[in-house]
Structures are given as C-alpha cells and as structure tokens.
Amino acid sequence: MACRVLIVEDEMMVAMLVEDMLVDMGFIVVGPAYRLGDGLRLAKSETLDVAVLDVNLKGARSFPIATVLTERGIPFVFATGYGTTDV
C-alpha cells in the first residue's frame, strides 16, 4: 500500500514540484494545501502517513498543523527556505 503524504506549501510551483517528485516515487499525495485553514482541515480529517509542512504560509505559521499531526501520531518534516534565525 502506498504511503499517503500531506503537502502544505503556499508557493504553488514549489508544491507542484514536491508533488511530482513524490508521485514519481510512488507516494499518494494529499493536497497540496496552500493555506493554514486548508492544511488544518486535511491534517484533522485525512488518513495520512507523513506530512511535509512549509513553515510560513502567507504570513501564518504552520505550527497548529504540526500540533494536530503530533496529536494524531503522524510524523512530519518542516520544509522552509529560511535559516535557523528567521523562523
């Protein structure tokens, strides 16, 4: 059974690139979600194995999504173009 990956990324081109790479590797992509609210809805309702979260979603942080995923026991990674001092 293929792994289901939630993508939360506000830059459409980046989201599409990540989605294409994951699909090419045999993953099932959930989303992508481009906004915090959409990401929260998917994180709460979808069957997921893992998630990739952009930290900054048009000025909103994705940390509430990470909290939901943690509560559900779903591993995730933060993906960002920021350095460690920018977050």
N, C-alpha and C positions, 0 to 999 in steps of 0.2 A: 504494500500500500504506500502511495506517495505521501511525502511529508507536506503538510499544509503550512505555508509561511504567510504571515500578515506583513504587508509593507505599509508603513506610514511615512510618507515623504511629500513635502509640499511643492517641490520642483518637479513638474510633470516629466521633463526629459530624463531626469535622474531616476524617477520612479519607473519609467518605461524601460530604461537601461537595466535596472536591477531586476525588474520583472522578466525581461527577455533572458537574462543570464540564468535566473532561477528556473524558468520553464525549460530552457535548453538542458539543464542538469536534471530534469525530471521532477521538479517540485511543483506542487499546486499552489498558485499564488492567490491569496485572499486580499482583496483590494485591487489596487492601492487606494489608501485613504489619503486625501490631501489636506484635511483639516482635523483639528483636535476632536471635535464632536463626532465626526465620522469614524475616526480611529477608536474612540472610546466605545462607540456602538458595536463595531466589529470585534473589539477585544472582549466585550462582555457577552456577545451572542454567538460568535462563530466557534466551530471546532478548529483548534489551532495546535500546531506542534512547536512552533517557534515564531518570533517576530523580529523585524528589523525596523527600528524607530529612529527617525530623524529627530534630533533634539529640539530644533527651532522650527515651529510650524507657523509661518507668517506672524511671528512675534509671540506666539503661545508656546510654552514648553510642553513636551510630550510626557512629562513625568507622571501625570494622572493615568495615562495609558499603561505605563510601566507598573504602576501600583495595582491596577486591575489584573494585569498579566501575572504579577507576583502572587496575588491572592488566589489566582486560578492554578498556580504551579506551572505556568508556561514560561520557558526561558526566552530571553530576548537579548538583543545587542543594540546599543546606541550607535548610530552612524551619523557623523557630522563633519563638516568642513572646518569647524572651529578647533583652535588649540585648547589646551587644558585651562588656560586663564580666561578664555572667552565664555565659557559655559557658566 
